[in-house]
Amino acid sequence: MNDNLGVVCIFTSTRTSNIPDVYDEWSEKLAALVTLMPGYLSHSSWRDPSGKGVTIAYFTDEHSMSNWGSHPVHREAQHLGQVEFYDDYTVEIATITSRRQWSRP
């Protein structure tokens, strides 16, 4: 039995006030590009007014997620994140072993 239901990347960050228009452009570019990656399932992002945010991205497997992490455009964005966009960030990767879902009838 395969208990692996995919993998999830949880990216938490605190934005700087640097170049917000450029950040927004990169954010939109990456959100579109990741959907084209083999193994991509979905993602969601939120940011509060203080600049703290989270992006949760789901992939079928670690190899697919790793390919996204090493994509040249994503690597360029990572560099910009370190020099311009973020005061700090954390990347957590986990294997999903259980999933429960409920919807109001």
N, C-alpha and C positions, 0 to 999 in steps of 0.2 A: 504494500500500500504506500502511495506517495503522499506524504502529509504536507508537502511544499505547495502552497497556494500562491506562490510568487514572492517577490521581495518588495520592500518599501524603503524609500530614501526620505528621511525627514531632515529638511534643511531649515535651521532656525538662524536668524540673522538680525543685526541692528544696522540700519542704514545710516550713512553719513548724510549731510545736507549737500554734498558735492554733486554737481551736474545732474539734477533730477531729470531733465529732459533726455539726456543720454541714457540714464538708467532705465527710464520708461521704454525707450526704443529697444534697448538690449533685452529687457524683460519680455516685450512682445515678440521679438525675434526668436528668443529661446523657447517661448511657450509654443510657437508655431513649429519650430524645428524639431522639438522633442517628439511631437506627435507622428513624425515621419520615421522615427527610429524603430527597427525591428525589435519586438519584445515589449514595446511601450504599451501600457494599459490605460493609465489616466493620471491626472495630477490636479491639485487644487492649491491656491495660494491666498494668503491673507496678510495684511499689514495694518497695524494700528497707528493712530496719529503720532505716537512717540517714535515711530520708526522700527519697532520690533515686528518681525514677520516670520511666517513659516510657509514653506512649500512642502507638500507631501506628494511624492511621485511613486507610482506603482509600475513594476515591470514583471515580466514572466519569470525572469531568472537573473542571477547575479552577472552572468556574461553580458546580457543585454544592457543592464544598468552600467556595467563597466565600459561598454562601448559608448554609451552616452557620455560618461564622465571623461572619456578621452577624445571625444569628437573635437576637431580643430576649432570650430566656432565656439563650442562650450569651453574649451581650454582658454581661448582668448577672453571670454567673459569671466572666467575664474580669475585670470590675472587682473582684469579691470576691477573685479570685486575686491581684491586685496589692496590695490593701490588707490581706488577712488570710491567705490560704492558702499563698503561695509566698515563699521567699527569693529565688528566681530561676527563670527558665524560658527555653527556647529553642524556637522554632517553625521547623521546616524543611519545605519543600514541594518535592516532586520529581515529575517525570513518569516513569512506569514505561515503559521501552522494551524490556525483556526480562524473561521469567519462565521459570524452570526449576523443575520439581517432581519429587520422587522419593518413593516409598512402598515400604516393605518388603513383598515379596510374601507 
